[in-house]
Amino acid sequence: MYAIDFDPRWVKASLRAGGEADSYTSHLVEQTLTLLAAERPALLFTTSRLLLELAMWLPRPLHTYGIRAVCTGGTTCSAAEAAFLRQEHLDGVQWIDTYGNTLAGHALQADAVPGAPALPGGTGHSYHLPPPFAVLQVVDPADPWREVPVGERGRVRVTTLLEDLFLPNLLERDSAIRTGPHPWFPWEGVAAVQVFHDGLTPPGEAVEGVY
């Protein structure tokens, strides 16, 4: 296994000094390209944002570097971006997308149910976090104690319950559409995950981060 460190302190310092985040992502992508060429790993685990950036640098498809599967998570990916990656760069590669974070864990990706109506702003997939260790809920942004009905968009609220960690009702910086149980998973999930806008942050300035 080969690891590339993500250090947000590095990019935050650059931004405070008047720089841009591009140099930080380029630094990560350059290391990834070196490993791809030298080691030919079979699995790549990264974020959707960095996968998109990596795709811009690649002279040929990922499978030619030995990659057989890509697992992403941590940042959002629009339907258009997902289609671009699949068609242009992930031919012959299994792509497994997840939703979650370090505290809550990763919600499992489920394929779209045939015949189900398409959800606006999504890729067709839904994400289901196995209880009881963590529970995903979609709530009314104006009243975070009220869950929105299935099929409606709201703010994501997570409760983490582990042997050594209990974090109840943590409001995430994400919005999503609440979905019902999936044939693969008997619990509810979320779909069409996007950055949550609180109405106070100027458009385009909502924080998502590299994770």
FIKE-567904 format. One record per residue: residue number from 1; residue in one letter; x negated, y, z of N, C-alpha, C in turn. Coordinates in steps of 0.02 Angstrom, whole numbers, plus 50000, padded with zeros to 5 digits. Layout:
<sites>
> num;residu;nX;nY;nZ;caX;caY;caZ;cX;cY;cZ
> NUM;A;X;Y;Z;X;Y;Z;X;Y;Z
...
</sites>
This chain:
<sites>
> num;residu;nX;nY;nZ;caX;caY;caZ;cX;cY;cZ
> 1;M;49958;49941;50000;50000;50000;50000;49956;50062;50000
> 2;Y;49975;50110;49960;49938;50173;49955;49985;50231;49972
> 3;A;49965;50273;50019;50008;50327;50043;49979;50395;50026
> 4;I;50024;50440;50007;50005;50510;49995;50042;50552;50046
> 5;D;50005;50590;50086;50035;50628;50140;50076;50687;50114
> 6;F;50137;50694;50140;50178;50753;50129;50169;50798;50190
> 7;D;50141;50856;50182;50130;50901;50239;50164;50968;50225
> 8;P;50226;50977;50250;50262;51040;50237;50227;51101;50267
> 9;R;50183;51091;50316;50147;51148;50345;50104;51182;50292
> 10;W;50078;51141;50247;50034;51166;50194;50072;51214;50149
> 11;V;50131;51193;50125;50169;51235;50080;50199;51295;50116
> 12;K;50219;51287;50179;50246;51343;50217;50194;51398;50226
> 13;A;50132;51378;50239;50079;51427;50246;50067;51464;50180
> 14;S;50071;51426;50125;50063;51457;50059;50118;51507;50044
> 15;L;50179;51490;50061;50235;51535;50049;50230;51598;50092
> 16;R;50208;51589;50154;50200;51648;50198;50146;51695;50171
> 17;A;50097;51667;50137;50043;51708;50109;50061;51738;50041
> 18;G;50124;51728;50020;50145;51755;49956;50136;51709;49897
> 19;G;50116;51647;49910;50107;51599;49856;50172;51565;49837
> 20;E;50167;51512;49796;50224;51474;49773;50217;51401;49792
> 21;A;50273;51365;49791;50272;51294;49808;50244;51251;49752
> 22;D;50238;51279;49692;50216;51239;49634;50148;51208;49646
> 23;S;50103;51245;49677;50036;51219;49688;50037;51159;49736
> 24;Y;50085;51159;49782;50092;51103;49829;50117;51040;49793
> 25;T;50170;51047;49753;50196;50990;49717;50145;50965;49666
> 26;S;50108;51010;49635;50056;50989;49587;50002;50948;49623
> 27;H;49985;50969;49683;49936;50933;49723;49958;50861;49737
> 28;L;50023;50852;49752;50049;50785;49765;50052;50744;49701
> 29;V;50074;50774;49647;50081;50738;49584;50013;50717;49557
> 30;E;49963;50758;49563;49896;50741;49539;49869;50679;49576
> 31;Q;49881;50675;49641;49860;50616;49678;49898;50554;49655
> 32;T;49963;50563;49642;50004;50506;49618;49979;50481;49551
> 33;L;49963;50526;49506;49938;50506;49440;49872;50467;49446
> 34;T;49829;50488;49491;49766;50453;49501;49778;50382;49525
> 35;L;49824;50373;49573;49839;50306;49598;49872;50263;49545
> 36;L;49918;50292;49507;49951;50253;49454;49901;50226;49404
> 37;A;49853;50267;49385;49804;50246;49335;49754;50195;49363
> 38;A;49735;50204;49426;49682;50163;49454;49706;50098;49485
> 39;E;49766;50098;49514;49787;50041;49555;49845;50002;49526
> 40;R;49883;50032;49479;49942;50000;49448;49989;49969;49501
> 41;P;50016;50009;49546;50063;49983;49596;50129;49962;49564
> 42;A;50164;49916;49596;50228;49892;49570;50287;49932;49594
> 43;L;50281;49965;49652;50337;50002;49682;50314;50073;49698
> 44;L;50357;50121;49680;50344;50192;49696;50401;50217;49740
> 45;F;50384;50243;49799;50434;50272;49844;50419;50347;49850
> 46;T;50468;50388;49830;50458;50460;49830;50525;50495;49838
> 47;T;50526;50561;49830;50589;50598;49830;50611;50612;49758
> 48;S;50675;50627;49749;50700;50641;49682;50666;50702;49652
> 49;R;50654;50754;49694;50621;50815;49670;50551;50799;49643
> 50;L;50513;50759;49680;50445;50743;49659;50445;50694;49600
> 51;L;50495;50651;49595;50500;50607;49538;50512;50647;49474
> 52;L;50555;50698;49479;50567;50741;49421;50503;50779;49402
> 53;E;50466;50803;49451;50404;50838;49437;50353;50791;49406
> 54;L;50349;50730;49433;50302;50680;49406;50319;50664;49334
> 55;A;50383;50659;49318;50404;50643;49250;50379;50695;49200
> 56;M;50374;50758;49221;50350;50811;49177;50276;50803;49160
> 57;W;50240;50769;49204;50168;50761;49195;50150;50696;49158
> 58;L;50194;50647;49158;50177;50581;49132;50172;50581;49056
> 59;P;50118;50556;49028;50112;50552;48956;50149;50492;48926
> 60;R;50169;50445;48969;50204;50386;48945;50250;50361;49001
> 61;P;50298;50315;48986;50346;50292;49036;50313;50258;49096
> 62;L;50348;50259;49152;50320;50232;49214;50303;50158;49210
> 63;H;50343;50119;49173;50332;50047;49172;50264;50029;49142
> 64;T;50236;50073;49101;50171;50059;49071;50114;50065;49122
> 65;Y;50129;50093;49180;50079;50097;49234;50085;50038;49282
> 66;G;50130;49991;49268;50140;49934;49311;50198;49941;49360
> 67;I;50230;49999;49361;50287;50011;49406;50347;49969;49384
> 68;R;50374;49930;49430;50434;49890;49416;50495;49917;49451
> 69;A;50486;49955;49504;50543;49984;49541;50523;50051;49570
> 70;V;50572;50096;49572;50564;50162;49604;50618;50169;49656
> 71;C;50599;50189;49716;50648;50203;49769;50641;50277;49788
> 72;T;50698;50312;49785;50697;50384;49801;50745;50399;49858
> 73;G;50734;50456;49889;50778;50478;49943;50752;50544;49970
> 74;G;50793;50575;50011;50770;50635;50045;50791;50700;50014
> 75;T;50797;50703;49948;50821;50763;49914;50873;50744;49863
> 76;T;50914;50793;49842;50969;50779;49797;50945;50772;49725
> 77;C;50988;50740;49686;50975;50730;49615;51042;50736;49579
> 78;S;51048;50784;49533;51112;50794;49499;51124;50739;49447
> 79;A;51185;50735;49422;51202;50685;49372;51161;50695;49309
> 80;A;51151;50757;49289;51111;50771;49229;51038;50752;49239
> 81;E;51011;50766;49298;50942;50747;49312;50933;50672;49315
> 82;A;50982;50637;49345;50979;50564;49348;50981;50533;49278
> 83;A;51025;50560;49235;51030;50534;49166;50964;50546;49129
> 84;F;50934;50604;49138;50870;50619;49105;50816;50570;49127
> 85;L;50811;50557;49192;50760;50511;49217;50770;50441;49190
> 86;R;50832;50417;49191;50846;50349;49168;50830;50341;49094
> 87;Q;50850;50390;49054;50843;50384;48982;50772;50395;48957
> 88;E;50736;50441;48990;50671;50462;48964;50611;50430;48999
> 89;H;50618;50412;49063;50559;50392;49100;50566;50327;49139
> 90;L;50626;50302;49150;50635;50243;49192;50659;50182;49154
> 91;D;50648;50182;49089;50665;50123;49049;50623;50064;49073
> 92;G;50657;50008;49087;50622;49949;49111;50603;49951;49184
> 93;V;50628;50002;49221;50612;50009;49292;50677;50009;49332
> 94;Q;50679;49970;49386;50737;49970;49431;50733;50032;49475
> 95;W;50786;50072;49474;50788;50133;49515;50837;50125;49572
> 96;I;50813;50130;49633;50854;50124;49693;50853;50191;49729
> 97;D;50910;50224;49731;50914;50289;49764;50946;50280;49832
> 98;T;50924;50318;49881;50952;50314;49949;50969;50384;49972
> 99;Y;51007;50387;50027;51022;50452;50057;51011;50446;50132
> 100;G;50977;50495;50161;50965;50493;50233;50904;50533;50252
> 101;N;50880;50520;50312;50820;50554;50337;50787;50511;50390
> 102;T;50733;50537;50419;50694;50498;50467;50735;50480;50528
> 103;L;50779;50524;50551;50817;50512;50612;50875;50464;50601
> 104;A;50910;50471;50545;50970;50431;50534;50957;50366;50497
> 105;G;50900;50362;50463;50888;50304;50420;50913;50317;50350
> 106;H;50913;50266;50308;50931;50275;50239;50997;50238;50223
> 107;A;51044;50276;50197;51107;50247;50175;51096;50209;50110
> 108;L;51128;50151;50104;51118;50107;50047;51159;50131;49987
> 109;Q;51129;50127;49929;51162;50148;49867;51209;50094;49842
> 110;A;51269;50114;49822;51317;50068;49793;51336;50093;49724
> 111;D;51341;50047;49676;51361;50067;49608;51433;50090;49606
> 112;A;51448;50129;49555;51517;50152;49546;51564;50093;49537
> 113;V;51623;50098;49566;51673;50045;49559;51707;50053;49491
> 114;P;51709;50001;49450;51742;50007;49385;51814;50030;49391
> 115;G;51831;50080;49351;51900;50106;49351;51912;50160;49402
> 116;A;51865;50171;49447;51874;50224;49498;51864;50292;49466
> 117;P;51901;50343;49488;51893;50410;49459;51824;50438;49474
> 118;A;51796;50473;49425;51730;50503;49434;51734;50562;49483
> 119;L;51685;50566;49527;51683;50620;49575;51642;50678;49547
> 120;P;51666;50739;49551;51629;50796;49523;51562;50807;49558
> 121;G;51511;50817;49517;51445;50833;49545;51404;50773;49566
> 122;G;51427;50713;49552;51391;50653;49574;51363;50613;49517
> 123;T;51326;50560;49534;51296;50516;49485;51337;50453;49474
> 124;G;51393;50447;49510;51433;50386;49506;51420;50339;49563
> 125;H;51366;50350;49600;51350;50307;49657;51378;50336;49721
> 126;S;51387;50292;49770;51403;50313;49838;51350;50285;49884
> 127;Y;51347;50312;49945;51295;50293;49993;51327;50275;50059
> 128;H;51307;50217;50087;51340;50190;50146;51287;50173;50198
> 129;L;51293;50204;50257;51245;50195;50311;51271;50141;50359
> 130;P;51234;50087;50368;51259;50032;50409;51268;50051;50483
> 131;P;51330;50048;50509;51340;50058;50581;51319;49996;50619
> 132;P;51311;49998;50685;51325;50056;50729;51263;50099;50742
> 133;F;51207;50082;50709;51145;50119;50724;51149;50192;50702
> 134;A;51188;50205;50651;51199;50274;50629;51267;50276;50594
> 135;V;51301;50332;50601;51367;50340;50571;51369;50406;50532
> 136;L;51390;50401;50469;51399;50460;50427;51472;50482;50429
> 137;Q;51484;50546;50438;51551;50573;50435;51549;50638;50394
> 138;V;51604;50653;50360;51609;50714;50321;51662;50758;50353
> 139;V;51642;50818;50375;51686;50859;50416;51699;50926;50383
> 140;D;51751;50959;50408;51769;51026;50385;51715;51075;50409
> 141;P;51682;51112;50364;51629;51159;50386;51654;51210;50437
> 142;A;51718;51229;50432;51745;51278;50478;51766;51247;50545
> 143;D;51774;51181;50546;51794;51146;50607;51758;51078;50607
> 144;P;51695;51076;50630;51655;51015;50624;51680;50956;50665
> 145;W;51734;50964;50704;51763;50908;50740;51819;50875;50700
> 146;R;51835;50902;50642;51888;50875;50600;51859;50844;50537
> 147;E;51870;50779;50528;51848;50746;50467;51894;50766;50409
> 148;V;51865;50774;50350;51905;50788;50291;51933;50723;50264
> 149;P;51988;50725;50226;52015;50663;50198;51968;50632;50146
> 150;V;51976;50568;50134;51937;50533;50082;51949;50568;50015
> 151;G;51895;50580;49979;51900;50613;49914;51887;50687;49916
> 152;E;51881;50716;49977;51868;50787;49983;51796;50800;50005
> 153;R;51772;50859;49988;51703;50879;50005;51702;50914;50073
> 154;G;51648;50902;50110;51637;50935;50174;51564;50933;50192
> 155;R;51550;50950;50254;51481;50949;50278;51466;50881;50311
> 156;V;51406;50856;50300;51388;50790;50328;51370;50797;50402
> 157;R;51399;50752;50442;51384;50749;50513;51360;50678;50529
> 158;V;51305;50672;50565;51275;50607;50578;51268;50596;50653
> 159;T;51284;50535;50674;51269;50513;50743;51221;50455;50739
> 160;T;51165;50460;50775;51115;50407;50777;51117;50375;50846
> 161;L;51122;50308;50847;51125;50270;50909;51077;50212;50905
> 162;L;51018;50222;50934;50967;50171;50936;50951;50154;51009
> 163;E;50912;50103;51020;50895;50083;51088;50859;50139;51126
> 164;D;50818;50178;51089;50779;50230;51122;50796;50300;51098
> 165;L;50851;50308;51060;50868;50374;51034;50943;50380;51024
> 166;F;50973;50432;51052;51044;50447;51042;51051;50520;51022
> 167;L;51073;50531;50960;51084;50599;50934;51156;50603;50909
> 168;P;51201;50630;50948;51271;50633;50927;51287;50695;50887
> 169;N;51328;50685;50835;51360;50741;50799;51310;50793;50773
> 170;L;51259;50769;50739;51209;50814;50710;51233;50838;50642
> 171;L;51242;50903;50634;51264;50931;50570;51204;50937;50523
> 172;E;51210;50904;50466;51155;50904;50418;51160;50966;50372
> 173;R;51106;50978;50335;51105;51032;50286;51130;51008;50219
> 174;D;51177;50961;50220;51204;50932;50159;51280;50936;50158
> 175;S;51308;50939;50098;51379;50929;50090;51388;50868;50046
> 176;A;51446;50835;50053;51459;50774;50015;51534;50762;50011
> 177;I;51553;50717;49967;51622;50695;49962;51630;50631;50002
> 178;R;51681;50629;50045;51694;50570;50085;51723;50515;50041
> 179;T;51697;50455;50046;51722;50399;50007;51746;50344;50054
> 180;G;51789;50301;50029;51813;50244;50068;51763;50187;50065
> 181;P;51780;50130;50095;51736;50072;50092;51723;50050;50020
> 182;H;51667;50018;50010;51647;49993;49944;51651;49916;49945
> 183;P;51662;49884;49887;51662;49810;49888;51599;49779;49916
> 184;W;51543;49815;49912;51480;49789;49940;51474;49801;50014
> 185;F;51505;49856;50038;51497;49877;50108;51566;49893;50137
> 186;P;51583;49864;50194;51651;49873;50222;51659;49936;50263
> 187;W;51616;49985;50255;51624;50047;50292;51622;50106;50244
> 188;E;51647;50163;50268;51651;50222;50225;51581;50249;50208
> 189;G;51580;50292;50157;51516;50321;50136;51524;50392;50112
> 190;V;51472;50415;50077;51473;50482;50048;51450;50478;49976
> 191;A;51468;50528;49937;51449;50532;49867;51439;50604;49848
> 192;A;51407;50614;49790;51396;50682;49762;51365;50728;49814
> 193;V;51310;50705;49844;51276;50744;49896;51244;50805;49866
> 194;Q;51253;50862;49898;51224;50925;49876;51199;50964;49937
> 195;V;51160;51015;49924;51137;51059;49978;51198;51097;50005
> 196;F;51204;51101;50071;51260;51137;50102;51247;51212;50100
> 197;H;51297;51249;50079;51293;51322;50077;51340;51350;50131
> 198;D;51311;51387;50178;51350;51413;50234;51384;51480;50220
> 199;G;51374;51506;50160;51404;51570;50143;51363;51630;50166
> 200;L;51311;51618;50206;51269;51672;50231;51203;51676;50193
> 201;T;51179;51618;50170;51116;51616;50133;51128;51636;50061
> 202;P;51088;51680;50032;51096;51700;49962;51093;51640;49916
> 203;P;51131;51641;49860;51130;51585;49812;51058;51569;49789
> 204;G;51044;51504;49787;50978;51483;49765;50925;51483;49819
> 205;E;50942;51505;49880;50892;51508;49933;50906;51458;49989
> 206;A;50956;51415;49981;50969;51364;50032;50910;51316;50037
> 207;V;50891;51298;50098;50832;51257;50109;50848;51183;50101
> 208;E;50808;51148;50062;50815;51076;50056;50750;51042;50077
> 209;G;50694;51067;50055;50630;51039;50076;50607;50983;50030
> 210;V;50545;50960;50042;50517;50906;50000;50542;50838;50022
> 211;Y;50569;50833;50083;50592;50768;50107;50664;50756;50087
</sites>
